[in-house]
Amino acid sequence: MSSAAQPAAVVYRPAHPGEHAGAEAIDNSFTTATVLEVTASDEGFRLHETPVDPPLRKVFPDEDEDGDEDAHVIVARSGDDLCGAISLTHSEWNHRLVIADIRVAPGHRGRGIGPALMERALAHGRELGARTAWLEVTNVNAPAVRVYRRMGFALCGLDTSLYRGTASEGETALFMSRSL
């Protein structure tokens, strides 16, 4: 038998008030060898997964300190380690769950934490009476788009101007949704 300690099980729960800052501080940067190229025509838009060499490293800029105080945050913890978090809001007027942010710490990626957080968020949305879940992702985050598609999300729109005048200038916002 190995004497190496087994990693603590991951526990998912609503964030305590003191954990919100820690959740927002989780490194959400990524590296990808492909991006989704968006082309426009008179008939609409087309997405095409395109290799990039060298791989693209995306580091998101710090956001203003005006986070949504009404956001519900679910965290993933392994012992004392904050592994991931998802924040969401519910729009009552159209019964839509909005996934505002999902983060998994780099050392915990690829272990199913992101999908587990999403499943808990979707269950929370159903409890609130949400009919659909909605999120926004940049076209350069092809790995996330693939994961969201596996989770049942589909492209429902895009915005070529959302990131204009920001550090993400030139990227396209992709909107994805799924029924609950």
Phi, psi and omega in degrees: 000145179278141178268001179293138180290138176281143178296147178295147177296152178275130179248132180248132180197164174299143181292143170281154183309322181285352183267350184299316180296320178296321178297317180290340182272353179298133180297115180251017177290163179206163174235136181221146176264357177221151173230165176261110178280130180254123176240146182247147173216178177298336182271352180137209183243154178227138175253134179223122179289125187235131177293148174233135181222116007286165177305148181273132174252121181251122174243118182286140178290154174298141179266160176299158181279038181248040180303156182288111181293340180271001182293141173266129182241131175246133181246157172243125181233141173238101187063234179272356187272125174276108186272328185188170179200152175225135177242143185211157174228165180237123175267108184293324186298325180241011176055047182244133172271126180252116175278106185278325185196140172223132182221137172233128181300140184311319181290352183245002182289152179081011181247011178086007182291317179301307177300324179293319176297316181298317181299321178292322177296316180296321177297320177298318178299317178298320178299327180277354180090015178292142178263330182223159172243145186220145176209165178237138180215146178284149181295341179278353180263060180303322178300319179293320179299318178300316180296315180299321178297319177297333179276003177097004177279147177229151176299130179234358178171175177206163179221114181278354184244356186302322184265005181301134179078013179241177177295344180260019178313136178094346177272162179244134177279126177254133178252133182232149179214165174206152178285149175252000000 
